[in-house]
């Protein structure tokens, strides 16, 4: 199984939607709440090439983007291979 990481904040609809898709696919993921942790937000922005909105999603260390990009990968059939499905 690939390592999936998602940077989120509470009450973020896009974060909830992205997590819902990952859970539907049976994927375990590590969630980082950046709301109260400026260091984690800086880390996220550095890893996401300046991306400052949440969620920011990484699969095996590769930045795949946010919620819209995750769903686009799923629609195009590219997400399942990345998740090892």
C-alpha positions in Angstrom: 0.0 0.0 0.0 1.3 3.5 -0.8 1.8 6.1 1.9 -0.9 8.7 1.6 -0.6 12.0 3.5 -3.2 14.7 3.6 -2.8 18.2 5.1 -6.2 19.5 6.4 -8.0 21.8 8.7 -11.2 21.1 10.6 -14.5 22.2 9.1 -13.0 22.2 5.5 -15.5 20.8 3.1 -12.9 20.0 0.5 -10.8 18.2 3.1 -13.8 16.1 4.1 -14.6 15.3 0.5 -11.1 14.2 -0.2 -10.9 12.0 2.9 -14.3 10.5 2.0 -13.0 9.5 -1.4 -9.9 7.9 0.1 -11.9 6.1 2.7 -14.3 4.8 0.0 -11.3 3.4 -1.8 -10.2 1.7 1.5 -7.0 3.7 1.7 -5.3 4.4 5.0 -3.9 7.9 5.2 -2.0 10.1 7.6 -3.7 13.4 8.3 -1.9 16.5 9.4 -4.1 19.3 10.9 -2.3 22.5 10.0 -4.8 24.9 11.6 -3.0 25.4 14.9 0.5 24.3 13.7 2.3 26.9 11.7 5.3 24.6 11.3 3.2 22.0 9.7 1.6 24.6 7.4 5.1 25.8 6.3 6.1 22.1 5.7 3.0 21.6 3.6 3.6 24.8 1.5 7.2 23.8 0.9 6.3 20.2 -0.1 3.3 21.5 -2.3 5.5 24.0 -4.1 3.8 27.0 -2.5 0.3 25.5 -2.3 -1.3 27.1 0.7 -4.9 25.9 0.6 -6.1 22.7 2.1 -6.2 19.9 1.5 -2.8 19.1 0.0 -2.5 15.5 -0.8 0.7 13.3 -1.3 0.9 9.7 -2.5 4.3 8.1 -1.8 5.8 11.5 -1.4 4.4 12.8 -4.8 2.2 15.9 -4.6 -1.1 15.2 -6.3 -2.7 18.5 -5.4 -6.0 19.2 -3.6 -9.5 17.8 -3.6 -10.3 18.8 -7.2 -7.1 17.2 -8.5 -7.8 14.0 -6.5 -11.2 13.6 -8.0 -9.9 14.4 -11.5 -7.3 11.6 -11.1 -10.1 9.3 -10.0 -12.3 10.3 -13.0 -9.5 9.7 -15.4 -8.7 6.3 -14.0 -5.2 7.3 -12.8 -5.9 7.3 -9.0 -6.4 3.6 -8.5 -3.0 2.6 -10.0 -1.4 5.3 -7.8 -3.1 3.7 -4.8 -2.1 0.2 -5.8 -5.7 -0.8 -6.4 
